[in-house]
Each structure stands twice: as C-alpha cells, then as structure tokens.
Amino acid sequence: MPKYLAAQISLLMAGSLLLGSSAWAHDGVDNERIEALVNNTIVPLMAEHRIPGMSVALSINGQPHYFQFGNADLEAGIAVTEETLFELGSVSKIFTATLAAYAQSSGALSLSDRASLHLPALEGSAFDEITLLELGTYTAGELPLQFPDAVDSEEAMIDYYRQWQPESAPGSHRLYSNPSLGLFGYLAAHSLGKPFETLMQEDVFSPLRMAHSYFQVPEEQQANYAYGYSKEDEPIRVNPGVLDAQAYGLKSTAADVLMLVDANMAELGEAAETERDEPLSQAMAATRMGYFSVGNMTQGLGWESYAYPVALEELLEGNSVEMVLEANQANRLSPPLPPRQNALYNKTGATNGFGAYVAFVPSEQIGIVLLANRNYPNGARIEAAHHILTALTDAP
C-alpha cells in the first residue's frame, strides 16, 4: 500500500468526521444516520479507488448536508473543505444546456432552429440540416467524442465543422460528443450576443447564488483549487482546449452544484424570485424534458433520466462505456416527454484528474453531488450514489 494512501485512510477514518453537515430539520438520530451512511459509503470507495479527496453534498427535503474527506493537495497536506474547487468535467454540460435553454426561453433562439441560422460561417455545411436540439442531445449525426488534435483555435474549429459530414441521419443515433454539446453552448451565446462565460455568470450562476464556480479560477481562489491525481499519482489539472468551457471546463464546489440540483427539484416557477429568474426557471424545466430515448435512458439537455424507482443495473447500463463511446440508436420522442417528478436525473463528468457524479429525484426531494480529485470508474460513482439515495428513500 502506498505510504500516502495509508496516511489517507487514517485521515478518513478519523477525519471524515470533520464533515461540515448542516442541521437537518428532523431529530439528531436521523442526522446521525445520514452521517454514518455517507461515511460508511465514501470511506471504502476512496480506499478502493485510491481517491485523495472528496466533497459530497446531499439535499434532503430542501435541507443541504455537506461532507468533506481527505486532501485537496497531497504534497502540501491541504484538506478538502466546503470551499474546495473541483473540476466538473462533463457535469459542466448541464450548466451549458441550462444557458442554451435560457436563450430559448428569452426568445433568442428555438431548439428547432437549424444550427447554421445562428452562425453564418456554417451556411452551406451539414449544419444547414442539423438542429440545435440535435446538437444538445448528441444526435447530430455522430460528431466524435473529441475534436481532432489539429483543432486548436476558433478558426480551426469553424473549418472543422464546415468540412464535417454526418455518419448517420441527424436524429437517428446518439453518440456522446464534446464538439456537439460544445457547439450547442457556443451558438447559444452567439444568439445572446455576449461571451459564453459572461452569460453563464450573469444568467445562471448569479441567479442561482452560485458564488464559487469558475471557468478560469481567479488568483484569490487558487488556494481552494484542488489538484487532480493521475493514475501514476501525479498532480494534474485540465488543459485548455477549444470549447472547453462549454463542454468540460467548469470548476466548482459541491455546494454550488447542489444549488442547481435544488433549483431543478423545485416546482416550475417556485425558484423564480424576480422576473429575471422566470426564464431561467423555464429553462431548467426544458433541460429536464425528454427528447430522445436510448434504451432505458431518456436524453434531455445535459441531464439523462430514468423512470423512478430505477434498478442499479439500468443506471450502470445507461452510463456504461458502450453508451459513451458507441453510436446508439435513438428514438425521437414527439412530443417531448414533459419534466417528470418520478424520475432520477443524473450526469457524470471527468477530466484526467477528477471524477464527478450528480443525481436527483424530484418526487423524493433528494439529490446528491459527488466530487473527487481522481478519475475513478463511473460504475463506482453510481453504485455509491445509488446506495445512499436508496437507503435514504427506502426505495426498492
């Protein structure tokens, strides 16, 4: 066992009780049950997958609970706190999708628009026949998981899209893709007439009171920015890339991500405290709609959902390597499936040094955020979250 890992397990066993958990609305026995459940799930998970640090956030009937484990920086011995920033990887996509849906609810675009309508440089390309909805649901015709290495600038990106040809008819197959969802966010910002990062701050983060979410971590927050760890236990952080902000570039705290979860679990309109927030409330509802079914999984905008209760096997299948790397037949839902109370919504995300998972069930008013500074298997994240959610809801 590596020396640092032995020390880490010792810290976890003694120090996971340094968790910052808010008081629950019920009695201390329930709060102790939650604490014990999270500890007993997360400590073995971290030991098995050699995860240096984790931040876990739970929402139960509107009450947040925060738990911190291990180290954000192994060499410096800096512990994870509620302020620790983790790379979200593709969990960033649920925020990008929220902005794109906000652009629709604000009247700047329609999901049925052809993509080239919002970027004249794409006129005369395959994007004359591809809708914004298809970009936002990875059904544009099998755009790849990543850009080719040669796409290293905005100019090269536009040239790539102009030359790209679909492998299948738009709307017929789902292939998970950063260039697909990334272009979705890029075009949404273009339609709103401001830089993407500015719009995210003004129209998503600020209304949701997300005060610790960044695409570029400012100098005054660098001390809170965790190091990720590679398979070789080297400290690493994400490299910049084309459309990284839109697809995988957000850094945030578990508490901030839980803000979005809670807002999505609220009834439509309840989260709107001002007229400015009403389009955002409508946008979040649009992200939870079902536009395509792929097996037992229903594809929304960013969010992927399952009828609840959902068996662990179904969640694992819907988040499997085959679902990520292979083109799967997609069935268009017409009309789209409205947002569901009895559904589990989820999203995974990773960079080379970080792993994230978010899930919530509106009918149970329960949600969970798992952030870790190692990229460990999706299946392990889902099993841990499913175990906690099931134990707290007594779902079968």
C-alpha positions as CSV (number, residue, x, y, z in Angstrom):
1,M,0.0,0.0,0.0
2,P,1.5,3.4,-0.9
3,K,2.6,5.4,2.0
4,Y,0.4,8.4,1.2
5,L,-2.7,6.0,0.9
6,A,-2.1,4.5,4.4
7,A,-2.0,8.0,5.8
8,Q,-5.0,9.0,3.7
9,I,-7.1,6.1,5.1
10,S,-6.1,7.0,8.6
11,L,-7.2,10.6,7.9
12,L,-10.5,9.3,6.5
13,M,-11.3,7.0,9.4
14,A,-10.6,9.7,11.9
15,G,-11.1,12.9,9.9
16,S,-14.2,12.2,7.8
17,L,-16.0,13.2,11.0
18,L,-14.7,16.7,10.2
19,L,-17.6,16.8,7.8
20,G,-19.5,20.1,7.5
21,S,-23.1,19.0,7.8
22,S,-25.9,21.4,8.3
23,A,-28.5,20.6,10.9
24,W,-31.4,18.6,9.4
25,A,-35.0,19.6,10.1
26,H,-35.6,16.3,11.9
27,D,-34.1,14.9,15.1
28,G,-30.5,14.0,15.8
29,V,-31.0,10.3,15.2
30,D,-31.8,11.0,11.6
31,N,-28.9,13.3,11.2
32,E,-26.6,10.7,12.7
33,R,-28.0,8.1,10.3
34,I,-27.2,10.3,7.3
35,E,-23.7,10.9,8.6
36,A,-23.0,7.3,9.2
37,L,-24.4,6.3,5.8
38,V,-22.2,8.7,4.0
39,N,-19.1,7.8,5.9
40,N,-19.7,4.1,5.5
41,T,-20.1,4.5,1.8
42,I,-17.5,7.1,0.9
43,V,-14.6,5.9,3.1
44,P,-14.4,2.4,1.4
45,L,-15.0,3.9,-2.0
46,M,-12.0,6.2,-1.6
47,A,-9.8,3.4,-0.2
48,E,-10.7,1.1,-3.1
49,H,-10.0,3.6,-5.8
50,R,-7.2,5.5,-4.1
51,I,-9.1,8.8,-4.2
52,P,-7.1,11.5,-2.3
53,G,-10.1,13.7,-1.5
54,M,-13.9,14.0,-2.0
55,S,-16.6,16.5,-1.3
56,V,-20.2,15.2,-1.0
57,A,-23.3,17.3,-0.9
58,L,-26.8,16.0,-0.2
59,S,-30.2,17.8,-0.5
60,I,-33.0,16.2,1.6
61,N,-36.3,17.9,1.5
62,G,-34.6,21.2,0.8
63,Q,-32.0,20.9,3.5
64,P,-28.3,20.7,2.5
65,H,-25.8,18.4,4.1
66,Y,-22.1,18.8,3.3
67,F,-19.3,16.2,3.9
68,Q,-15.6,16.5,3.2
69,F,-13.0,13.8,3.1
70,G,-9.3,13.6,2.6
71,N,-6.9,16.0,0.8
72,A,-7.2,18.6,-1.9
73,D,-3.4,18.7,-2.2
74,L,-1.4,15.6,-1.0
75,E,2.0,17.2,-1.1
76,A,1.0,20.2,1.0
77,G,-1.4,18.2,3.2
78,I,-4.3,20.5,2.5
79,A,-7.6,19.1,3.5
80,V,-10.8,19.2,1.4
81,T,-13.2,21.9,2.7
82,E,-16.6,23.2,1.7
83,E,-14.7,25.9,-0.4
84,T,-12.6,23.3,-2.3
85,L,-12.9,23.7,-6.1
86,F,-13.1,20.5,-8.2
87,E,-13.0,20.1,-11.9
88,L,-16.5,19.1,-13.0
89,G,-15.6,17.7,-16.4
90,S,-18.8,16.9,-18.4
91,V,-21.0,17.9,-15.5
92,S,-20.3,21.3,-17.0
93,K,-22.7,20.3,-19.8
94,I,-25.8,20.6,-17.6
95,F,-24.9,24.2,-17.0
96,T,-24.2,24.8,-20.7
97,A,-27.5,23.3,-21.5
98,T,-29.2,25.5,-19.0
99,L,-27.9,28.6,-20.7
100,A,-28.9,27.3,-24.1
101,A,-32.5,26.6,-22.8
102,Y,-32.4,30.1,-21.2
103,A,-31.6,31.5,-24.6
104,Q,-34.8,29.8,-25.9
105,S,-37.0,31.0,-23.0
106,S,-35.6,34.5,-23.6
107,G,-36.6,34.4,-27.2
108,A,-33.1,34.4,-28.7
109,L,-33.4,31.0,-30.3
110,S,-35.6,28.0,-30.8
111,L,-34.3,24.4,-30.3
112,S,-35.9,23.6,-33.6
113,D,-33.6,26.2,-35.4
114,R,-31.1,24.9,-37.9
115,A,-27.6,25.4,-36.4
116,S,-26.3,27.4,-39.3
117,L,-29.0,30.0,-38.7
118,H,-27.0,31.2,-35.7
119,L,-23.6,31.2,-37.3
120,P,-23.4,32.3,-40.9
121,A,-20.0,30.7,-41.3
122,L,-21.8,27.3,-41.1
123,E,-24.1,28.1,-44.0
124,G,-23.7,25.6,-46.9
125,S,-22.4,22.9,-44.5
126,A,-24.1,19.9,-42.9
127,F,-25.3,22.2,-40.2
128,D,-28.0,23.5,-42.6
129,E,-29.8,20.3,-41.8
130,I,-28.9,19.8,-38.1
131,T,-31.0,21.5,-35.4
132,L,-29.9,23.0,-32.1
133,L,-31.8,20.3,-30.3
134,E,-29.8,17.6,-32.1
135,L,-26.6,19.3,-31.1
136,G,-27.8,19.4,-27.5
137,T,-28.7,15.7,-27.4
138,Y,-25.7,14.3,-29.2
139,T,-27.9,13.2,-32.1
140,A,-26.4,15.5,-34.8
141,G,-25.1,12.6,-36.9
142,E,-22.2,11.2,-34.9
143,L,-20.0,14.1,-34.1
144,P,-17.0,12.5,-32.3
145,L,-16.2,12.4,-28.6
146,Q,-13.3,14.9,-29.0
147,F,-12.0,17.3,-31.6
148,P,-9.0,16.1,-33.6
149,D,-5.7,17.4,-32.2
150,A,-5.4,19.8,-35.2
151,V,-8.4,21.8,-34.0
152,D,-6.6,24.2,-31.7
153,S,-8.3,27.5,-32.4
154,E,-11.7,29.0,-33.1
155,E,-10.8,29.4,-36.7
156,A,-9.8,25.7,-37.0
157,M,-13.0,24.8,-35.1
158,I,-15.2,26.6,-37.7
159,D,-13.2,25.0,-40.5
160,Y,-13.7,21.5,-38.9
161,Y,-17.4,22.0,-38.6
162,R,-17.7,23.2,-42.2
163,Q,-16.0,20.1,-43.6
164,W,-17.5,17.5,-41.2
165,Q,-20.1,15.1,-42.7
166,P,-22.6,13.1,-40.7
167,E,-22.2,9.3,-40.4
168,S,-25.9,8.8,-39.9
169,A,-29.1,10.9,-40.4
170,P,-29.5,13.6,-37.8
171,G,-31.8,12.5,-35.0
172,S,-31.3,8.8,-35.7
173,H,-28.3,7.9,-33.4
174,R,-26.8,9.2,-30.2
175,L,-23.1,9.5,-29.9
176,Y,-21.8,11.3,-26.8
177,S,-19.7,14.3,-28.0
178,N,-17.9,17.3,-26.7
179,P,-18.0,19.0,-30.1
180,S,-21.8,18.5,-30.3
181,L,-22.7,19.9,-26.9
182,G,-19.9,22.5,-27.1
183,L,-21.2,23.9,-30.3
184,F,-24.7,24.0,-28.7
185,G,-23.4,26.3,-26.0
186,Y,-21.3,28.3,-28.4
187,L,-24.3,29.0,-30.6
188,A,-26.5,29.8,-27.6
189,A,-24.0,32.5,-26.5
190,H,-23.8,33.8,-30.1
191,S,-27.6,34.2,-30.2
192,L,-27.5,36.2,-26.9
193,G,-24.7,38.5,-28.1
194,K,-22.3,38.1,-25.2
195,P,-19.3,35.9,-24.4
196,F,-20.3,32.5,-23.1
197,E,-18.5,32.9,-19.7
198,T,-20.1,36.3,-19.1
199,L,-23.6,34.9,-19.9
200,M,-23.1,31.9,-17.6
201,Q,-22.1,34.3,-14.7
202,E,-25.0,36.7,-15.3
203,D,-27.8,34.4,-16.3
204,V,-27.1,31.1,-14.5
205,F,-24.6,31.4,-11.6
206,S,-25.7,34.7,-10.1
207,P,-29.5,33.9,-10.1
208,L,-28.8,30.5,-8.5
209,R,-26.5,32.1,-5.9
210,M,-23.5,30.1,-7.1
211,A,-20.7,32.2,-5.8
212,H,-17.8,29.7,-6.2
213,S,-18.0,28.5,-9.8
214,Y,-15.3,29.4,-12.4
215,F,-14.1,28.6,-15.8
216,Q,-10.8,30.4,-15.1
217,V,-10.0,30.1,-11.4
218,P,-9.1,33.6,-10.2
219,E,-5.9,34.2,-8.3
220,E,-7.7,34.8,-5.0
221,Q,-9.3,31.3,-5.3
222,Q,-6.2,29.4,-6.3
223,A,-5.6,28.1,-2.8
224,N,-9.0,26.5,-2.9
225,Y,-8.4,24.8,-6.3
226,A,-7.7,21.1,-5.7
227,Y,-5.1,19.1,-7.6
228,G,-6.3,16.2,-9.5
229,Y,-4.3,13.0,-9.5
230,S,-3.3,10.8,-12.4
231,K,-3.1,7.0,-12.5
232,E,0.5,7.5,-11.6
233,D,-0.4,9.7,-8.7
234,E,1.0,12.8,-10.3
235,P,-0.8,16.1,-9.5
236,I,-2.6,17.3,-12.7
237,R,-5.2,19.9,-13.8
238,V,-7.2,20.2,-17.0
239,N,-5.5,21.6,-20.1
240,P,-7.3,24.4,-22.1
241,G,-8.9,23.4,-25.3
242,V,-11.4,24.5,-28.0
243,L,-14.9,24.8,-26.4
244,D,-13.6,23.6,-23.1
245,A,-15.8,25.9,-21.1
246,Q,-18.9,24.7,-22.8
247,A,-18.1,21.0,-22.7
248,Y,-16.0,20.2,-19.6
249,G,-14.2,23.3,-18.2
250,L,-16.2,24.4,-15.1
251,K,-14.6,24.3,-11.6
252,S,-16.9,24.4,-8.7
253,T,-17.8,23.4,-5.2
254,A,-20.2,20.6,-4.2
255,A,-22.3,23.2,-2.5
256,D,-22.6,25.3,-5.7
257,V,-23.5,22.3,-7.8
258,L,-26.2,21.4,-5.3
259,M,-27.7,24.9,-5.9
260,L,-28.6,23.8,-9.4
261,V,-29.9,20.5,-8.2
262,D,-32.2,22.2,-5.7
263,A,-33.4,24.6,-8.3
264,N,-34.3,21.8,-10.6
265,M,-36.2,20.0,-7.9
266,A,-38.4,23.0,-7.2
267,E,-41.8,23.2,-8.9
268,L,-41.8,25.3,-12.1
269,G,-42.0,28.9,-11.0
270,E,-41.1,28.4,-7.3
271,A,-37.5,29.2,-7.9
272,A,-38.3,32.5,-9.7
273,E,-37.9,35.3,-7.2
274,T,-37.8,38.0,-9.8
275,E,-39.0,38.5,-13.4
276,R,-35.4,38.0,-14.5
277,D,-35.4,34.5,-12.9
278,E,-38.6,33.3,-14.7
279,P,-36.9,32.5,-18.0
280,L,-34.3,30.6,-16.0
281,S,-36.9,28.5,-14.3
282,Q,-38.5,27.7,-17.6
283,A,-35.0,26.9,-19.0
284,M,-34.3,24.4,-16.2
285,A,-37.6,22.7,-16.9
286,A,-36.6,22.5,-20.6
287,T,-33.4,20.7,-19.7
288,R,-35.4,18.0,-17.9
289,M,-37.7,17.3,-20.8
290,G,-37.1,14.0,-22.6
291,Y,-36.2,14.4,-26.3
292,F,-34.9,11.0,-27.2
293,S,-34.9,7.6,-25.7
294,V,-31.9,5.3,-25.8
295,G,-32.7,2.0,-24.2
296,N,-34.0,2.7,-20.7
297,M,-32.3,6.2,-20.7
298,T,-34.1,9.3,-21.7
299,Q,-31.9,12.1,-23.1
300,G,-32.7,15.6,-22.0
301,L,-30.4,18.7,-22.4
302,G,-27.4,17.8,-20.4
303,W,-29.5,15.7,-18.0
304,E,-30.2,12.0,-18.6
305,S,-33.1,10.4,-16.8
306,Y,-34.8,7.1,-15.9
307,A,-38.2,6.2,-14.6
308,Y,-38.1,6.0,-10.8
309,P,-37.6,3.7,-8.9
310,V,-34.7,2.6,-11.1
311,A,-32.6,-0.5,-10.8
312,L,-28.9,-0.1,-10.3
313,E,-28.3,-2.2,-13.4
314,E,-30.2,0.3,-15.6
315,L,-28.2,3.2,-14.3
316,L,-24.9,1.3,-14.9
317,E,-26.0,0.4,-18.4
318,G,-27.0,4.0,-19.2
319,N,-23.7,5.3,-18.0
320,S,-21.6,2.5,-19.5
321,V,-18.5,2.8,-21.7
322,E,-20.6,1.5,-24.6
323,M,-23.1,4.3,-24.1
324,V,-20.3,6.9,-24.1
325,L,-18.1,5.5,-26.9
326,E,-20.6,3.9,-29.3
327,A,-23.3,5.3,-31.5
328,N,-26.6,4.0,-30.2
329,Q,-30.0,4.1,-31.9
330,A,-32.1,7.0,-30.6
331,N,-35.8,7.2,-30.8
332,R,-37.2,10.8,-31.0
333,L,-40.0,11.5,-28.5
334,S,-42.7,13.5,-30.2
335,P,-44.0,15.4,-28.5
336,P,-41.1,15.6,-26.0
337,L,-41.7,14.0,-22.6
338,P,-42.5,16.7,-20.0
339,P,-40.3,17.0,-16.9
340,R,-41.1,14.1,-14.6
341,Q,-41.4,14.1,-10.8
342,N,-41.0,10.3,-10.7
343,A,-37.6,10.2,-12.4
344,L,-34.0,10.0,-11.5
345,Y,-31.9,12.6,-13.3
346,N,-28.2,12.2,-13.5
347,K,-24.9,13.2,-15.1
348,T,-21.3,12.0,-14.9
349,G,-18.2,14.0,-15.6
350,A,-14.5,13.6,-15.6
351,T,-11.2,15.2,-16.5
352,N,-7.9,13.3,-16.4
353,G,-7.5,14.0,-12.7
354,F,-11.1,14.4,-11.4
355,G,-14.4,12.4,-11.3
356,A,-17.9,13.8,-10.7
357,Y,-21.4,12.5,-10.4
358,V,-24.7,14.3,-9.8
359,A,-28.2,12.8,-9.4
360,F,-31.6,13.8,-8.0
361,V,-35.2,12.5,-7.7
362,P,-37.8,15.3,-7.6
363,S,-40.6,13.1,-6.2
364,E,-38.4,12.2,-3.3
365,Q,-36.9,15.7,-3.0
366,I,-33.4,14.2,-2.7
367,G,-30.2,14.9,-4.6
368,I,-26.5,14.1,-4.4
369,V,-23.3,15.6,-5.6
370,L,-20.1,13.5,-5.6
371,L,-16.8,15.4,-6.5
372,A,-13.4,13.6,-6.3
373,N,-9.9,14.5,-7.3
374,R,-9.3,11.3,-9.1
375,N,-11.0,10.0,-12.3
376,Y,-12.4,6.7,-11.0
377,P,-14.9,4.5,-12.8
378,N,-18.4,5.7,-13.5
379,G,-19.8,2.5,-12.2
380,A,-18.3,3.0,-8.7
381,R,-19.7,6.6,-8.5
382,I,-23.2,5.4,-9.5
383,E,-23.1,2.5,-7.1
384,A,-22.1,4.8,-4.2
385,A,-24.8,7.4,-5.0
386,H,-27.5,4.8,-5.6
387,H,-26.7,3.1,-2.3
388,I,-27.0,6.4,-0.4
389,L,-30.2,7.6,-2.2
390,T,-31.8,4.2,-1.8
391,A,-31.0,4.0,1.9
392,L,-32.5,7.4,2.5
393,T,-35.6,6.9,0.5
394,D,-36.2,3.2,1.3
395,A,-36.7,2.7,-2.5
396,P,-36.6,-0.9,-3.8
